[in-house]
Amino acid sequence: MRRLIFKFISDNNGATAIEYALIAAGIALVIVTAVNAIGEKLNTSYTAVNNALP
């Protein structure tokens, strides 16, 4: 029984999965922020072109 408990405590697979999930969430947040900023700039550019057309 002690061996089973010690093996359970020393297992790091769950911690590694959580770390990878946090890294993936951080990367996704950066991508969403970048796409949002680029989208606003493109919208401004398209509006300027639309207003310049007769």
SULSUL-V413980 format. One record per backbone hydrogen bond with DSSP energy under -1.0 kcal/mol. NH is the residue of the N-H (numbers start at 1). CO is the residue of the C=O. E is the energy in kcal/mol with one decimal. If there is no record, write none. Layout:
# SULSUL-V413980
nh: <NH NH>
co: <CO CO>
e: <E E>
This chain:
# SULSUL-V413980
nh: <5 6 7 8 9 10 16 17 18 19 20 21 22 23 24 25 26 27 28 29 30 31 32 33 34 35 36 37 38 39 40 41 42 43 44 45 46 47 48 49 50 51 52 53>
co: <1 2 3 4 5 6 12 13 14 15 16 17 18 19 20 21 22 23 24 25 26 27 28 29 30 31 32 33 34 35 36 37 38 39 40 41 42 43 44 45 46 47 48 49>
e: <-2.2 -2.6 -2.4 -2.1 -2.3 -2.2 -2.0 -1.9 -2.0 -2.2 -2.3 -2.1 -2.2 -2.2 -2.4 -2.2 -2.1 -2.3 -2.4 -2.1 -2.0 -2.3 -2.5 -2.2 -2.4 -2.6 -2.2 -2.1 -2.5 -2.4 -1.9 -1.7 -2.5 -2.3 -2.0 -2.2 -2.9 -2.1 -2.1 -2.3 -2.5 -2.3 -1.5 -1.2>
